[in-house]
Amino acid sequence: MRDSYDYEPPEQRASTGLPLSIMLLSVLTIAVYLTIGGALLDQESRGVAVYVPTSYSSQSNASE
């Protein structure tokens, strides 16, 4: 029978499996989220329109 004051020595080697698996799962979840989100938003109908004010273009032509 064990004494009530007989404590075991502290752990010498700590396991890193749980923290590493949580980090890996988080990275994979974010990558899948970004991939699916990018595929859903990748539509050809979306375009970028650039509007140039006419007052700036007429000033640059007048100085030349």
N, C-alpha and C positions, 0 to 999 in steps of 0.2 A: 504494500500500500504506500502511496506517495504522501509525503508531508505537505502541509498547506503552504510551507515556505519554500518548497522545492520548485523554483521556476526554471523553465527551459532557457537555454542560451538564446540570444537574439539571432535572427535569421542572417546567414552569412551571404547568401546570393539572392538577390531580388529578381523576380520574373518581370520581363518587359513585354510579354506577349499581349496583355490586355491594352496598355496604352498605345502600342504600335498598331494593333488591329483597329482600335477606335480611330486613330489618325488616318489609316489607310481607307477605312470605310467612309470617312468624311470626305477625303479627297476624291474618291470614286463617285460619291453622291453628287458632289459639286460638278465634276466633269460630265456626268450623265445629264444633270440639270441644264448645264450650259449647251451641251450638244443638242438636246431635244428642243430647248428654247431657240437656239440658232436655226434649227431646221424648220421650226414653225414660223419664224419671222423671215425666212429667206424666200421672199416672194418677189417676182420680177415687176409687179405693179408698183412697188415702192421705189421711188427715185428721189434723187437729190436735185433740188432746184436752187439755183443761185441767181439772185436778183441784184443787178448793178444799178445804182441810182444814176439817172441820166445827167444830173448836175455835175458829178465827178468826171464822167467821161467827156463832157463838153469842155471842162476846164483843162483837161490834159491835152486835148487837141488844140486849144487856143494857145497854149504855151509853146508849141513846137513851131 
